[in-house]
Amino acid sequence: MRAAARRLMEVFVTRRIPPEGRAALARAGVSNIQEWDSDEPIPQTELLAGVAGKAGILCLLSDRIDKEVLDAAGPSLKVISTLSVGYDHLAIDEIKKRGIRVGYTPDILTDATAELTVALLLATSRRLPESVEEVKNGGWTTWKPLWMCGYGLSGSTVGIIGLGRIGQAVARRLKPFGVKRFLYSGCNPKPERAAEFGAEFVPLAKLAEESDFVIVTCSLTPNTQGMCNRDFFGKMKKTALFINTSRGAVVNQDDLYDALVKGHIAAAGLDVTTPEPLPPAHPLLSLKNCVILPHIGSATYATRNTMSVLAANNLLAGLKGESMPSELRL
Protein backbone atom coordinates (compact mmCIF):
# COMPACT_ATOMS: atom_id res chain seq x y z
CA MET A 1 0.00 0.00 0.00
CA ARG A 2 2.82 2.41 0.92
CA ALA A 3 4.65 1.68 -2.38
CA ALA A 4 1.41 2.20 -4.32
CA ALA A 5 0.89 5.56 -2.62
CA ARG A 6 4.39 6.60 -3.55
CA ARG A 7 3.77 5.68 -7.18
CA LEU A 8 0.61 7.79 -7.22
CA MET A 9 2.68 10.80 -6.17
CA GLU A 10 5.16 10.57 -9.05
CA VAL A 11 5.07 13.71 -11.22
CA PHE A 12 6.69 15.16 -14.31
CA VAL A 13 7.56 18.86 -14.60
CA THR A 14 7.97 19.92 -18.22
CA ARG A 15 10.36 22.84 -17.64
CA ARG A 16 12.63 24.44 -15.07
CA ILE A 17 10.15 26.48 -13.03
CA PRO A 18 10.80 29.46 -10.71
CA PRO A 19 12.56 28.56 -7.44
CA GLU A 20 9.65 29.13 -5.06
CA GLY A 21 7.51 26.63 -6.96
CA ARG A 22 10.30 24.06 -7.01
CA ALA A 23 10.77 24.54 -3.26
CA ALA A 24 7.04 23.99 -2.65
CA LEU A 25 7.21 20.65 -4.47
CA ALA A 26 10.37 19.62 -2.64
CA ARG A 27 8.93 20.48 0.80
CA ALA A 28 5.90 18.31 0.13
CA GLY A 29 8.07 15.23 -0.20
CA VAL A 30 6.55 14.12 -3.48
CA SER A 31 8.46 11.03 -4.56
CA ASN A 32 10.42 10.96 -7.78
CA ILE A 33 9.89 14.48 -9.13
CA GLN A 34 11.19 14.26 -12.67
CA GLU A 35 11.87 17.60 -14.35
CA TRP A 36 13.01 18.72 -17.78
CA ASP A 37 15.84 20.83 -16.37
CA SER A 38 16.04 23.54 -19.01
CA ASP A 39 14.60 26.93 -19.84
CA GLU A 40 14.01 25.70 -23.38
CA PRO A 41 10.92 23.71 -24.47
CA ILE A 42 11.04 19.97 -24.02
CA PRO A 43 11.29 17.91 -27.25
CA GLN A 44 8.19 15.85 -27.98
CA THR A 45 10.01 12.54 -27.61
CA GLU A 46 11.28 13.54 -24.16
CA LEU A 47 7.83 14.76 -23.14
CA LEU A 48 6.19 11.48 -24.14
CA ALA A 49 8.82 9.50 -22.26
CA GLY A 50 8.69 11.80 -19.22
CA VAL A 51 4.93 11.63 -18.65
CA ALA A 52 4.72 7.84 -18.97
CA GLY A 53 3.17 6.32 -15.85
CA LYS A 54 3.03 9.63 -13.96
CA ALA A 55 0.16 10.63 -11.71
CA GLY A 56 0.69 14.35 -12.25
CA ILE A 57 2.04 16.76 -14.86
CA LEU A 58 3.09 20.35 -14.22
CA CYS A 59 3.29 22.09 -17.59
CA LEU A 60 3.62 25.49 -19.24
CA LEU A 61 1.48 27.31 -21.78
CA SER A 62 3.90 26.31 -24.54
CA ASP A 63 3.50 22.57 -23.84
CA ARG A 64 0.73 20.97 -25.89
CA ILE A 65 -0.92 18.36 -23.73
CA ASP A 66 -2.88 16.57 -26.44
CA LYS A 67 -4.23 13.06 -26.94
CA GLU A 68 -0.78 11.70 -27.81
CA VAL A 69 0.65 12.99 -24.52
CA LEU A 70 -2.36 11.76 -22.53
CA ASP A 71 -2.07 8.32 -24.13
CA ALA A 72 1.64 8.25 -23.28
CA ALA A 73 0.88 9.12 -19.66
CA GLY A 74 -1.68 6.35 -19.42
CA PRO A 75 -4.41 5.69 -16.86
CA SER A 76 -2.24 6.67 -13.88
CA LEU A 77 -2.54 10.38 -14.77
CA LYS A 78 -4.85 12.07 -12.26
CA VAL A 79 -3.99 15.77 -12.43
CA ILE A 80 -2.52 18.37 -14.79
CA SER A 81 -1.36 21.69 -13.37
CA THR A 82 -0.55 24.43 -15.86
CA LEU A 83 1.58 27.43 -14.95
CA SER A 84 -0.72 29.77 -16.85
CA VAL A 85 -4.13 31.39 -16.83
CA GLY A 86 -4.76 30.21 -20.39
CA TYR A 87 -5.54 26.58 -21.12
CA ASP A 88 -5.99 26.42 -24.90
CA HIS A 89 -2.85 24.24 -24.99
CA LEU A 90 -4.73 21.48 -23.17
CA ALA A 91 -6.98 18.95 -24.94
CA ILE A 92 -9.85 19.76 -22.60
CA ASP A 93 -12.43 17.40 -24.13
CA GLU A 94 -10.02 14.46 -23.94
CA ILE A 95 -8.93 15.42 -20.42
CA LYS A 96 -12.54 15.63 -19.25
CA LYS A 97 -13.35 12.28 -20.82
CA ARG A 98 -10.54 10.68 -18.80
CA GLY A 99 -11.59 12.27 -15.53
CA ILE A 100 -8.32 14.17 -15.11
CA ARG A 101 -8.40 17.27 -12.89
CA VAL A 102 -6.83 20.53 -14.08
CA GLY A 103 -5.30 23.34 -12.06
CA TYR A 104 -4.40 26.78 -13.47
CA THR A 105 -3.19 30.20 -12.26
CA PRO A 106 -5.76 32.97 -12.81
CA ASP A 107 -5.81 36.35 -11.00
CA ILE A 108 -2.11 36.27 -10.04
CA LEU A 109 -0.86 37.66 -13.36
CA THR A 110 -3.64 40.26 -13.78
CA ASP A 111 -1.68 43.27 -12.50
CA ALA A 112 1.57 42.37 -14.27
CA THR A 113 -0.21 41.81 -17.59
CA ALA A 114 -2.21 45.02 -17.25
CA GLU A 115 0.98 46.98 -16.54
CA LEU A 116 2.66 45.45 -19.57
CA THR A 117 -0.37 46.24 -21.74
CA VAL A 118 -0.21 49.91 -20.77
CA ALA A 119 3.57 49.97 -21.29
CA LEU A 120 3.16 48.42 -24.75
CA LEU A 121 0.41 50.87 -25.65
CA LEU A 122 2.56 53.85 -24.62
CA ALA A 123 5.66 52.49 -26.35
CA THR A 124 3.70 51.98 -29.55
CA SER A 125 1.69 55.20 -29.48
CA ARG A 126 4.70 57.39 -28.68
CA ARG A 127 7.04 55.44 -30.98
CA LEU A 128 9.57 54.70 -28.25
CA PRO A 129 11.44 51.74 -29.86
CA GLU A 130 11.72 53.70 -33.12
CA SER A 131 12.97 56.78 -31.26
CA VAL A 132 15.63 54.77 -29.41
CA GLU A 133 16.90 53.42 -32.72
CA GLU A 134 17.09 56.94 -34.19
CA VAL A 135 19.28 58.02 -31.27
CA LYS A 136 21.56 55.02 -31.75
CA ASN A 137 21.91 55.27 -35.53
CA GLY A 138 22.46 59.02 -35.78
CA GLY A 139 18.99 59.91 -36.97
CA TRP A 140 18.60 62.46 -34.18
CA THR A 141 19.94 65.65 -35.75
CA THR A 142 17.95 68.51 -34.24
CA TRP A 143 14.55 69.31 -32.75
CA LYS A 144 11.87 69.09 -35.45
CA PRO A 145 8.21 70.05 -34.96
CA LEU A 146 6.64 66.83 -36.26
CA TRP A 147 9.51 64.36 -36.02
CA MET A 148 8.67 61.22 -34.00
CA CYS A 149 5.19 62.49 -33.20
CA GLY A 150 2.72 59.90 -32.00
CA TYR A 151 -0.71 59.72 -30.43
CA GLY A 152 -1.74 60.64 -26.88
CA LEU A 153 -4.37 59.14 -24.58
CA SER A 154 -5.84 62.38 -23.28
CA GLY A 155 -9.35 62.90 -24.70
CA SER A 156 -9.25 59.58 -26.57
CA THR A 157 -11.68 56.69 -26.95
CA VAL A 158 -10.33 53.32 -25.83
CA GLY A 159 -12.00 50.11 -26.94
CA ILE A 160 -11.36 46.94 -24.92
CA ILE A 161 -12.22 43.54 -26.37
CA GLY A 162 -12.88 41.36 -23.33
CA LEU A 163 -13.66 43.26 -20.11
CA GLY A 164 -12.54 40.47 -17.80
CA ARG A 165 -10.00 40.73 -14.97
CA ILE A 166 -7.19 41.97 -17.19
CA GLY A 167 -9.41 44.22 -19.30
CA GLN A 168 -10.72 45.92 -16.17
CA ALA A 169 -7.20 46.29 -14.75
CA VAL A 170 -6.06 47.93 -17.99
CA ALA A 171 -8.99 50.36 -17.99
CA ARG A 172 -8.32 51.20 -14.34
CA ARG A 173 -4.73 52.15 -15.21
CA LEU A 174 -5.64 54.12 -18.33
CA LYS A 175 -8.41 56.21 -16.78
CA PRO A 176 -6.01 58.67 -15.05
CA PHE A 177 -4.43 59.45 -18.44
CA GLY A 178 -7.56 61.40 -19.32
CA VAL A 179 -9.29 58.87 -21.55
CA LYS A 180 -12.60 60.46 -22.52
CA ARG A 181 -14.58 57.32 -23.34
CA PHE A 182 -14.31 53.56 -22.82
CA LEU A 183 -16.03 51.05 -25.10
CA TYR A 184 -16.03 47.29 -24.67
CA SER A 185 -17.14 44.20 -26.57
CA GLY A 186 -17.62 40.60 -25.54
CA CYS A 187 -20.16 37.81 -25.29
CA ASN A 188 -22.53 39.79 -23.08
CA PRO A 189 -22.83 43.19 -21.38
CA LYS A 190 -21.20 43.32 -17.94
CA PRO A 191 -22.64 46.47 -16.37
CA GLU A 192 -21.23 45.75 -12.91
CA ARG A 193 -17.70 45.62 -14.37
CA ALA A 194 -18.21 48.57 -16.71
CA ALA A 195 -19.67 50.97 -14.15
CA GLU A 196 -16.28 51.95 -12.69
CA PHE A 197 -15.15 53.33 -16.05
CA GLY A 198 -18.52 54.36 -17.49
CA ALA A 199 -17.73 51.89 -20.26
CA GLU A 200 -20.30 51.32 -23.00
CA PHE A 201 -21.04 47.84 -24.36
CA VAL A 202 -21.03 47.99 -28.16
CA PRO A 203 -20.88 45.54 -31.10
CA LEU A 204 -17.36 44.69 -32.25
CA ALA A 205 -17.78 46.66 -35.48
CA LYS A 206 -18.72 49.85 -33.62
CA LEU A 207 -15.78 49.41 -31.26
CA ALA A 208 -13.45 49.18 -34.26
CA GLU A 209 -14.99 52.22 -35.93
CA GLU A 210 -14.98 54.57 -32.95
CA SER A 211 -11.87 53.65 -30.92
CA ASP A 212 -8.58 55.51 -31.05
CA PHE A 213 -6.93 52.60 -29.24
CA VAL A 214 -8.15 49.00 -29.56
CA ILE A 215 -6.90 46.67 -26.83
CA VAL A 216 -7.47 42.92 -26.99
CA THR A 217 -7.57 41.11 -23.62
CA CYS A 218 -10.11 38.36 -24.36
CA SER A 219 -9.69 34.59 -24.12
CA LEU A 220 -8.93 32.47 -27.18
CA THR A 221 -12.06 30.53 -28.11
CA PRO A 222 -13.51 29.23 -31.40
CA ASN A 223 -15.51 32.48 -31.55
CA THR A 224 -12.51 34.77 -31.04
CA GLN A 225 -9.97 32.91 -33.19
CA GLY A 226 -9.04 35.09 -36.16
CA MET A 227 -11.59 37.70 -35.03
CA CYS A 228 -9.28 40.64 -35.74
CA ASN A 229 -9.04 40.29 -39.50
CA ARG A 230 -9.14 42.33 -42.72
CA ASP A 231 -12.75 43.34 -42.16
CA PHE A 232 -12.04 44.42 -38.58
CA PHE A 233 -8.93 46.44 -39.43
CA GLY A 234 -10.77 47.99 -42.38
CA LYS A 235 -13.31 49.48 -39.96
CA MET A 236 -10.66 51.07 -37.70
CA LYS A 237 -9.56 54.69 -37.97
CA LYS A 238 -6.39 55.34 -39.97
CA THR A 239 -5.01 57.05 -36.86
CA ALA A 240 -5.95 54.18 -34.51
CA LEU A 241 -3.61 51.79 -32.70
CA PHE A 242 -4.13 48.07 -32.15
CA ILE A 243 -2.74 46.35 -29.03
CA ASN A 244 -2.94 42.60 -28.35
CA THR A 245 -1.84 40.98 -25.09
CA SER A 246 -4.31 38.06 -25.16
CA ARG A 247 -3.46 35.26 -27.60
CA GLY A 248 -1.79 35.49 -30.99
CA ALA A 249 -4.45 33.42 -32.75
CA VAL A 250 -7.10 36.07 -32.08
CA VAL A 251 -5.41 38.04 -34.88
CA ASN A 252 -5.05 37.24 -38.56
CA GLN A 253 -1.43 38.39 -38.84
CA ASP A 254 -1.41 38.56 -42.64
CA ASP A 255 -4.36 40.94 -42.50
CA LEU A 256 -2.69 42.96 -39.76
CA TYR A 257 0.46 43.29 -41.87
CA ASP A 258 -1.57 44.54 -44.84
CA ALA A 259 -3.42 47.03 -42.64
CA LEU A 260 -0.15 48.44 -41.29
CA VAL A 261 1.59 48.59 -44.67
CA LYS A 262 -1.37 50.18 -46.45
CA GLY A 263 -2.02 52.71 -43.69
CA HIS A 264 -5.46 51.41 -42.74
CA ILE A 265 -4.32 51.73 -39.11
CA ALA A 266 -1.46 53.74 -37.61
CA ALA A 267 0.41 51.14 -35.57
CA ALA A 268 0.23 47.89 -33.62
CA GLY A 269 1.76 46.51 -30.45
CA LEU A 270 1.80 42.76 -29.83
CA ASP A 271 2.95 40.72 -26.85
CA VAL A 272 1.54 37.54 -28.39
CA THR A 273 1.96 36.10 -31.87
CA THR A 274 1.40 33.00 -33.96
CA PRO A 275 3.70 31.14 -33.80
CA GLU A 276 5.76 31.85 -30.72
CA PRO A 277 8.55 32.67 -31.07
CA LEU A 278 7.91 34.65 -34.22
CA PRO A 279 10.56 33.84 -36.86
CA PRO A 280 13.08 36.71 -37.26
CA ALA A 281 12.23 36.92 -40.97
CA HIS A 282 8.49 37.41 -40.34
CA PRO A 283 7.14 40.41 -42.31
CA LEU A 284 5.68 42.09 -39.21
CA LEU A 285 9.18 42.43 -37.75
CA SER A 286 10.24 44.55 -40.72
CA LEU A 287 7.75 47.31 -39.90
CA LYS A 288 8.63 50.38 -37.86
CA ASN A 289 5.00 50.83 -36.85
CA CYS A 290 4.72 47.40 -35.25
CA VAL A 291 6.16 46.78 -31.77
CA ILE A 292 6.48 43.09 -30.90
CA LEU A 293 7.42 41.70 -27.48
CA PRO A 294 8.27 38.06 -26.61
CA HIS A 295 5.12 37.23 -24.58
CA ILE A 296 6.29 38.86 -21.35
CA GLY A 297 2.90 39.97 -19.96
CA SER A 298 3.38 38.20 -16.63
CA ALA A 299 7.17 38.55 -16.53
CA THR A 300 7.88 40.05 -13.14
CA TYR A 301 9.91 38.06 -10.61
CA ALA A 302 7.13 38.23 -8.02
CA THR A 303 4.38 37.19 -10.44
CA ARG A 304 6.23 34.25 -11.95
CA ASN A 305 7.28 32.93 -8.53
CA THR A 306 3.74 33.24 -7.18
CA MET A 307 2.37 31.50 -10.27
CA SER A 308 4.81 28.64 -9.78
CA VAL A 309 3.80 28.18 -6.14
CA LEU A 310 0.12 28.09 -7.07
CA ALA A 311 0.83 25.60 -9.86
CA ALA A 312 2.75 23.41 -7.42
CA ASN A 313 0.00 23.59 -4.79
CA ASN A 314 -2.67 22.80 -7.39
CA LEU A 315 -0.68 19.73 -8.40
CA LEU A 316 -0.13 18.54 -4.84
CA ALA A 317 -3.76 19.01 -3.84
CA GLY A 318 -4.94 17.14 -6.91
CA LEU A 319 -2.62 14.23 -6.21
CA LYS A 320 -3.93 14.00 -2.65
CA GLY A 321 -7.55 14.16 -3.77
CA GLU A 322 -8.03 17.48 -2.00
CA SER A 323 -9.59 20.73 -3.13
CA MET A 324 -7.21 22.69 -5.39
CA PRO A 325 -6.51 26.35 -4.62
CA SER A 326 -7.47 27.10 -8.24
CA GLU A 327 -9.15 24.33 -10.22
CA LEU A 328 -10.49 24.66 -13.76
CA ARG A 329 -14.07 23.44 -13.74
CA LEU A 330 -14.43 21.17 -16.75
C-alpha positions as CSV (number, residue, x, y, z in Angstrom):
1,M,0.0,0.0,0.0
2,R,2.8,2.4,0.9
3,A,4.7,1.7,-2.4
4,A,1.4,2.2,-4.3
5,A,0.9,5.6,-2.6
6,R,4.4,6.6,-3.6
7,R,3.8,5.7,-7.2
8,L,0.6,7.8,-7.2
9,M,2.7,10.8,-6.2
10,E,5.2,10.6,-9.1
11,V,5.1,13.7,-11.2
12,F,6.7,15.2,-14.3
13,V,7.6,18.9,-14.6
14,T,8.0,19.9,-18.2
15,R,10.4,22.8,-17.6
16,R,12.6,24.4,-15.1
17,I,10.1,26.5,-13.0
18,P,10.8,29.5,-10.7
19,P,12.6,28.6,-7.4
20,E,9.6,29.1,-5.1
21,G,7.5,26.6,-7.0
22,R,10.3,24.1,-7.0
23,A,10.8,24.5,-3.3
24,A,7.0,24.0,-2.7
25,L,7.2,20.7,-4.5
26,A,10.4,19.6,-2.6
27,R,8.9,20.5,0.8
28,A,5.9,18.3,0.1
29,G,8.1,15.2,-0.2
30,V,6.6,14.1,-3.5
31,S,8.5,11.0,-4.6
32,N,10.4,11.0,-7.8
33,I,9.9,14.5,-9.1
34,Q,11.2,14.3,-12.7
35,E,11.9,17.6,-14.4
36,W,13.0,18.7,-17.8
37,D,15.8,20.8,-16.4
38,S,16.0,23.5,-19.0
39,D,14.6,26.9,-19.8
40,E,14.0,25.7,-23.4
41,P,10.9,23.7,-24.5
42,I,11.0,20.0,-24.0
43,P,11.3,17.9,-27.3
44,Q,8.2,15.9,-28.0
45,T,10.0,12.5,-27.6
46,E,11.3,13.5,-24.2
47,L,7.8,14.8,-23.1
48,L,6.2,11.5,-24.1
49,A,8.8,9.5,-22.3
50,G,8.7,11.8,-19.2
51,V,4.9,11.6,-18.6
52,A,4.7,7.8,-19.0
53,G,3.2,6.3,-15.9
54,K,3.0,9.6,-14.0
55,A,0.2,10.6,-11.7
56,G,0.7,14.3,-12.3
57,I,2.0,16.8,-14.9
58,L,3.1,20.4,-14.2
59,C,3.3,22.1,-17.6
60,L,3.6,25.5,-19.2
61,L,1.5,27.3,-21.8
62,S,3.9,26.3,-24.5
63,D,3.5,22.6,-23.8
64,R,0.7,21.0,-25.9
65,I,-0.9,18.4,-23.7
66,D,-2.9,16.6,-26.4
67,K,-4.2,13.1,-26.9
68,E,-0.8,11.7,-27.8
69,V,0.6,13.0,-24.5
70,L,-2.4,11.8,-22.5
71,D,-2.1,8.3,-24.1
72,A,1.6,8.3,-23.3
73,A,0.9,9.1,-19.7
74,G,-1.7,6.4,-19.4
75,P,-4.4,5.7,-16.9
76,S,-2.2,6.7,-13.9
77,L,-2.5,10.4,-14.8
78,K,-4.8,12.1,-12.3
79,V,-4.0,15.8,-12.4
80,I,-2.5,18.4,-14.8
81,S,-1.4,21.7,-13.4
82,T,-0.5,24.4,-15.9
83,L,1.6,27.4,-14.9
84,S,-0.7,29.8,-16.9
85,V,-4.1,31.4,-16.8
86,G,-4.8,30.2,-20.4
87,Y,-5.5,26.6,-21.1
88,D,-6.0,26.4,-24.9
89,H,-2.9,24.2,-25.0
90,L,-4.7,21.5,-23.2
91,A,-7.0,19.0,-24.9
92,I,-9.8,19.8,-22.6
93,D,-12.4,17.4,-24.1
94,E,-10.0,14.5,-23.9
95,I,-8.9,15.4,-20.4
96,K,-12.5,15.6,-19.2
97,K,-13.4,12.3,-20.8
98,R,-10.5,10.7,-18.8
99,G,-11.6,12.3,-15.5
100,I,-8.3,14.2,-15.1
101,R,-8.4,17.3,-12.9
102,V,-6.8,20.5,-14.1
103,G,-5.3,23.3,-12.1
104,Y,-4.4,26.8,-13.5
105,T,-3.2,30.2,-12.3
106,P,-5.8,33.0,-12.8
107,D,-5.8,36.3,-11.0
108,I,-2.1,36.3,-10.0
109,L,-0.9,37.7,-13.4
110,T,-3.6,40.3,-13.8
111,D,-1.7,43.3,-12.5
112,A,1.6,42.4,-14.3
113,T,-0.2,41.8,-17.6
114,A,-2.2,45.0,-17.3
115,E,1.0,47.0,-16.5
116,L,2.7,45.4,-19.6
117,T,-0.4,46.2,-21.7
118,V,-0.2,49.9,-20.8
119,A,3.6,50.0,-21.3
120,L,3.2,48.4,-24.7
121,L,0.4,50.9,-25.7
122,L,2.6,53.8,-24.6
123,A,5.7,52.5,-26.3
124,T,3.7,52.0,-29.5
125,S,1.7,55.2,-29.5
126,R,4.7,57.4,-28.7
127,R,7.0,55.4,-31.0
128,L,9.6,54.7,-28.2
129,P,11.4,51.7,-29.9
130,E,11.7,53.7,-33.1
131,S,13.0,56.8,-31.3
132,V,15.6,54.8,-29.4
133,E,16.9,53.4,-32.7
134,E,17.1,56.9,-34.2
135,V,19.3,58.0,-31.3
136,K,21.6,55.0,-31.7
137,N,21.9,55.3,-35.5
138,G,22.5,59.0,-35.8
139,G,19.0,59.9,-37.0
140,W,18.6,62.5,-34.2
141,T,19.9,65.6,-35.8
142,T,17.9,68.5,-34.2
143,W,14.6,69.3,-32.8
144,K,11.9,69.1,-35.5
145,P,8.2,70.1,-35.0
146,L,6.6,66.8,-36.3
147,W,9.5,64.4,-36.0
148,M,8.7,61.2,-34.0
149,C,5.2,62.5,-33.2
150,G,2.7,59.9,-32.0
151,Y,-0.7,59.7,-30.4
152,G,-1.7,60.6,-26.9
153,L,-4.4,59.1,-24.6
154,S,-5.8,62.4,-23.3
155,G,-9.3,62.9,-24.7
156,S,-9.2,59.6,-26.6
157,T,-11.7,56.7,-27.0
158,V,-10.3,53.3,-25.8
159,G,-12.0,50.1,-26.9
160,I,-11.4,46.9,-24.9
161,I,-12.2,43.5,-26.4
162,G,-12.9,41.4,-23.3
163,L,-13.7,43.3,-20.1
164,G,-12.5,40.5,-17.8
165,R,-10.0,40.7,-15.0
166,I,-7.2,42.0,-17.2
167,G,-9.4,44.2,-19.3
168,Q,-10.7,45.9,-16.2
169,A,-7.2,46.3,-14.7
170,V,-6.1,47.9,-18.0
171,A,-9.0,50.4,-18.0
172,R,-8.3,51.2,-14.3
173,R,-4.7,52.2,-15.2
174,L,-5.6,54.1,-18.3
175,K,-8.4,56.2,-16.8
176,P,-6.0,58.7,-15.0
177,F,-4.4,59.4,-18.4
178,G,-7.6,61.4,-19.3
179,V,-9.3,58.9,-21.6
180,K,-12.6,60.5,-22.5
181,R,-14.6,57.3,-23.3
182,F,-14.3,53.6,-22.8
183,L,-16.0,51.0,-25.1
184,Y,-16.0,47.3,-24.7
185,S,-17.1,44.2,-26.6
186,G,-17.6,40.6,-25.5
187,C,-20.2,37.8,-25.3
188,N,-22.5,39.8,-23.1
189,P,-22.8,43.2,-21.4
190,K,-21.2,43.3,-17.9
191,P,-22.6,46.5,-16.4
192,E,-21.2,45.7,-12.9
193,R,-17.7,45.6,-14.4
194,A,-18.2,48.6,-16.7
195,A,-19.7,51.0,-14.2
196,E,-16.3,52.0,-12.7
197,F,-15.1,53.3,-16.0
198,G,-18.5,54.4,-17.5
199,A,-17.7,51.9,-20.3
200,E,-20.3,51.3,-23.0
201,F,-21.0,47.8,-24.4
202,V,-21.0,48.0,-28.2
203,P,-20.9,45.5,-31.1
204,L,-17.4,44.7,-32.3
205,A,-17.8,46.7,-35.5
206,K,-18.7,49.8,-33.6
207,L,-15.8,49.4,-31.3
208,A,-13.4,49.2,-34.3
209,E,-15.0,52.2,-35.9
210,E,-15.0,54.6,-32.9
211,S,-11.9,53.7,-30.9
212,D,-8.6,55.5,-31.1
213,F,-6.9,52.6,-29.2
214,V,-8.1,49.0,-29.6
215,I,-6.9,46.7,-26.8
216,V,-7.5,42.9,-27.0
217,T,-7.6,41.1,-23.6
218,C,-10.1,38.4,-24.4
219,S,-9.7,34.6,-24.1
220,L,-8.9,32.5,-27.2
221,T,-12.1,30.5,-28.1
222,P,-13.5,29.2,-31.4
223,N,-15.5,32.5,-31.5
224,T,-12.5,34.8,-31.0
225,Q,-10.0,32.9,-33.2
226,G,-9.0,35.1,-36.2
227,M,-11.6,37.7,-35.0
228,C,-9.3,40.6,-35.7
229,N,-9.0,40.3,-39.5
230,R,-9.1,42.3,-42.7
231,D,-12.8,43.3,-42.2
232,F,-12.0,44.4,-38.6
233,F,-8.9,46.4,-39.4
234,G,-10.8,48.0,-42.4
235,K,-13.3,49.5,-40.0
236,M,-10.7,51.1,-37.7
237,K,-9.6,54.7,-38.0
238,K,-6.4,55.3,-40.0
239,T,-5.0,57.1,-36.9
240,A,-5.9,54.2,-34.5
241,L,-3.6,51.8,-32.7
242,F,-4.1,48.1,-32.1
243,I,-2.7,46.4,-29.0
244,N,-2.9,42.6,-28.4
245,T,-1.8,41.0,-25.1
246,S,-4.3,38.1,-25.2
247,R,-3.5,35.3,-27.6
248,G,-1.8,35.5,-31.0
249,A,-4.4,33.4,-32.8
250,V,-7.1,36.1,-32.1
251,V,-5.4,38.0,-34.9
252,N,-5.0,37.2,-38.6
253,Q,-1.4,38.4,-38.8
254,D,-1.4,38.6,-42.6
255,D,-4.4,40.9,-42.5
256,L,-2.7,43.0,-39.8
257,Y,0.5,43.3,-41.9
258,D,-1.6,44.5,-44.8
259,A,-3.4,47.0,-42.6
260,L,-0.2,48.4,-41.3
261,V,1.6,48.6,-44.7
262,K,-1.4,50.2,-46.4
263,G,-2.0,52.7,-43.7
264,H,-5.5,51.4,-42.7
265,I,-4.3,51.7,-39.1
266,A,-1.5,53.7,-37.6
267,A,0.4,51.1,-35.6
268,A,0.2,47.9,-33.6
269,G,1.8,46.5,-30.5
270,L,1.8,42.8,-29.8
271,D,2.9,40.7,-26.8
272,V,1.5,37.5,-28.4
273,T,2.0,36.1,-31.9
274,T,1.4,33.0,-34.0
275,P,3.7,31.1,-33.8
276,E,5.8,31.9,-30.7
277,P,8.6,32.7,-31.1
278,L,7.9,34.7,-34.2
279,P,10.6,33.8,-36.9
280,P,13.1,36.7,-37.3
281,A,12.2,36.9,-41.0
282,H,8.5,37.4,-40.3
283,P,7.1,40.4,-42.3
284,L,5.7,42.1,-39.2
285,L,9.2,42.4,-37.8
286,S,10.2,44.6,-40.7
287,L,7.7,47.3,-39.9
288,K,8.6,50.4,-37.9
289,N,5.0,50.8,-36.9
290,C,4.7,47.4,-35.2
291,V,6.2,46.8,-31.8
292,I,6.5,43.1,-30.9
293,L,7.4,41.7,-27.5
294,P,8.3,38.1,-26.6
295,H,5.1,37.2,-24.6
296,I,6.3,38.9,-21.3
297,G,2.9,40.0,-20.0
298,S,3.4,38.2,-16.6
299,A,7.2,38.6,-16.5
300,T,7.9,40.0,-13.1
301,Y,9.9,38.1,-10.6
302,A,7.1,38.2,-8.0
303,T,4.4,37.2,-10.4
304,R,6.2,34.2,-12.0
305,N,7.3,32.9,-8.5
306,T,3.7,33.2,-7.2
307,M,2.4,31.5,-10.3
308,S,4.8,28.6,-9.8
309,V,3.8,28.2,-6.1
310,L,0.1,28.1,-7.1
311,A,0.8,25.6,-9.9
312,A,2.7,23.4,-7.4
313,N,0.0,23.6,-4.8
314,N,-2.7,22.8,-7.4
315,L,-0.7,19.7,-8.4
316,L,-0.1,18.5,-4.8
317,A,-3.8,19.0,-3.8
318,G,-4.9,17.1,-6.9
319,L,-2.6,14.2,-6.2
320,K,-3.9,14.0,-2.6
321,G,-7.6,14.2,-3.8
322,E,-8.0,17.5,-2.0
323,S,-9.6,20.7,-3.1
324,M,-7.2,22.7,-5.4
325,P,-6.5,26.4,-4.6
326,S,-7.5,27.1,-8.2
327,E,-9.1,24.3,-10.2
328,L,-10.5,24.7,-13.8
329,R,-14.1,23.4,-13.7
330,L,-14.4,21.2,-16.8
